[in-house]
């Protein structure tokens, strides 16, 4: 019998998306940027950024993660710390 993993399947995906959104929001606030400013720098819509930072974040493409990381002048992996 396999060991129980609380982050299996959909839970792991949601958790990673949620962590990404929390980290983006934390960095954005640390830079004293509005959602509008970060969205403009990253080349995404403010409404999409709002969803990423929200309670039920969408699947975010690697390209979008890269755009957000570049806006912060950070590596993509730093968005998941």
Residue frames as qw, qx, qy, qz and C-alpha x, y, z in Angstrom:
[[0.000, 0.889, 0.457, 0.000, 0.00, 0.00, 0.00],
 [0.402, 0.488, -0.024, 0.775, 1.36, 3.42, -0.96],
 [0.263, -0.352, -0.457, 0.773, 1.85, 6.09, 1.68],
 [0.107, 0.864, 0.492, -0.010, -0.78, 8.80, 1.83],
 [0.371, -0.004, 0.091, 0.924, 0.36, 12.08, 0.32],
 [0.108, 0.712, 0.503, -0.478, -1.88, 15.07, 1.11],
 [0.150, 0.688, -0.212, -0.678, -0.58, 16.93, -1.94],
 [0.391, 0.054, 0.842, 0.367, -1.40, 14.27, -4.53],
 [0.253, 0.559, 0.720, 0.324, -3.23, 15.02, -7.76],
 [0.037, 0.802, 0.336, 0.493, -5.42, 18.11, -7.84],
 [0.519, -0.828, -0.124, 0.171, -4.39, 19.18, -4.35],
 [0.639, -0.277, 0.223, 0.682, -0.73, 19.48, -5.43],
 [0.316, 0.459, 0.419, 0.717, -1.69, 21.52, -8.49],
 [0.220, -0.876, -0.316, -0.292, -3.93, 23.82, -6.52],
 [0.632, -0.683, -0.038, 0.364, -1.35, 24.20, -3.81],
 [0.569, -0.041, 0.284, 0.771, 1.37, 25.16, -6.32],
 [0.114, 0.638, 0.411, 0.641, -0.96, 27.64, -8.02],
 [0.421, -0.864, -0.269, -0.068, -1.98, 29.08, -4.67],
 [0.661, -0.495, 0.062, 0.560, 1.67, 29.40, -3.53],
 [0.438, 0.263, 0.343, 0.788, 2.55, 31.14, -6.78],
 [0.091, -0.780, -0.385, -0.485, -0.28, 33.63, -6.33],
 [0.563, -0.794, -0.157, 0.164, 0.63, 34.36, -2.71],
 [0.655, -0.268, 0.175, 0.684, 4.29, 34.87, -3.65],
 [0.292, 0.477, 0.378, 0.738, 3.46, 37.17, -6.56],
 [0.274, -0.861, -0.312, -0.293, 1.21, 39.25, -4.31],
 [0.660, -0.655, -0.046, 0.366, 3.86, 39.41, -1.58],
 [0.569, -0.021, 0.262, 0.779, 6.56, 40.52, -4.03],
 [0.121, 0.655, 0.416, 0.619, 4.24, 43.04, -5.67],
 [0.405, -0.880, -0.229, -0.100, 3.37, 44.62, -2.36],
 [0.703, -0.456, 0.067, 0.542, 7.05, 44.63, -1.38],
 [0.417, 0.177, 0.335, 0.826, 7.76, 46.69, -4.50],
 [0.134, 0.521, 0.349, -0.767, 4.78, 48.94, -3.64],
 [0.116, 0.047, -0.648, -0.751, 3.26, 48.15, -7.04],
 [0.663, 0.191, 0.269, -0.671, -0.41, 48.04, -7.87],
 [0.709, 0.197, 0.674, 0.062, -1.83, 45.10, -9.78],
 [0.524, 0.836, 0.129, -0.098, -2.12, 47.46, -12.73],
 [0.026, 0.856, -0.498, -0.136, 1.59, 48.33, -12.63],
 [0.483, -0.308, 0.813, 0.103, 2.77, 44.71, -12.38],
 [0.694, 0.463, 0.549, -0.051, 0.36, 43.62, -15.10],
 [0.415, 0.896, -0.092, -0.127, 1.67, 46.33, -17.42],
 [0.137, -0.725, 0.665, 0.112, 5.31, 45.43, -16.70],
 [0.514, -0.116, 0.849, 0.029, 4.58, 41.73, -17.25],
 [0.268, 0.182, -0.601, -0.731, 2.45, 42.27, -20.36],
 [0.150, -0.339, -0.928, -0.037, -0.64, 40.58, -18.94],
 [0.291, -0.625, -0.324, -0.648, -4.08, 41.93, -18.08],
 [0.186, -0.372, 0.535, -0.735, -4.82, 43.22, -14.61],
 [0.820, -0.149, 0.054, -0.550, -7.86, 40.96, -14.40],
 [0.880, 0.163, -0.441, 0.062, -5.69, 37.89, -15.12],
 [0.295, 0.368, -0.612, 0.634, -3.17, 38.97, -12.47],
 [0.512, -0.318, 0.303, -0.738, -6.08, 39.42, -10.05],
 [0.940, -0.036, -0.176, -0.289, -7.12, 35.82, -10.74],
 [0.683, 0.310, -0.563, 0.348, -3.54, 34.57, -10.23],
 [0.069, 0.312, -0.571, 0.756, -3.41, 36.28, -6.84],
 [0.631, -0.296, -0.051, -0.716, -6.95, 35.19, -5.93],
 [0.627, -0.291, 0.608, -0.391, -8.39, 32.38, -3.85],
 [0.841, 0.209, 0.499, -0.013, -8.90, 30.00, -6.79],
 [0.016, 0.687, -0.462, -0.561, -6.00, 30.73, -9.16],
 [0.854, 0.461, -0.044, -0.239, -6.02, 29.38, -12.72],
 [0.857, -0.027, 0.261, 0.444, -3.37, 27.23, -14.34],
 [0.056, 0.923, -0.198, -0.325, -0.63, 29.68, -15.30],
 [0.863, 0.467, -0.067, 0.180, 1.54, 28.99, -18.32],
 [0.746, -0.277, 0.041, 0.604, 5.31, 28.85, -18.02],
 [0.351, 0.478, 0.222, 0.774, 5.43, 31.84, -20.38],
 [0.301, -0.825, -0.194, -0.437, 3.29, 33.92, -18.04],
 [0.761, -0.593, -0.062, 0.257, 5.35, 32.87, -15.03],
 [0.665, 0.065, 0.133, 0.732, 8.42, 33.97, -16.96],
 [0.098, 0.684, 0.227, 0.686, 6.87, 37.36, -17.77],
 [0.531, -0.817, -0.136, -0.179, 6.01, 37.95, -14.12],
 [0.805, -0.371, 0.029, 0.461, 9.49, 36.89, -12.99],
 [0.516, 0.316, 0.174, 0.777, 11.08, 39.22, -15.55],
 [0.147, -0.829, -0.210, -0.496, 8.93, 42.11, -14.32],
 [0.651, -0.758, 0.036, 0.003, 10.40, 41.54, -10.85],
 [0.361, 0.736, -0.556, 0.137, 13.88, 40.94, -12.34],
 [0.550, -0.397, 0.689, -0.256, 13.99, 37.56, -10.61],
 [0.142, 0.163, -0.938, -0.271, 14.27, 33.94, -11.64],
 [0.642, -0.232, -0.444, -0.580, 11.10, 31.94, -12.13],
 [0.619, -0.174, -0.730, 0.231, 12.01, 29.58, -9.28],
 [0.127, 0.025, -0.461, 0.878, 11.92, 32.52, -6.87],
 [0.488, -0.202, -0.164, -0.833, 8.19, 32.82, -7.46],
 [0.803, -0.222, -0.504, -0.226, 7.68, 29.45, -5.76],
 [0.368, 0.197, -0.675, 0.608, 9.70, 30.01, -2.59]]
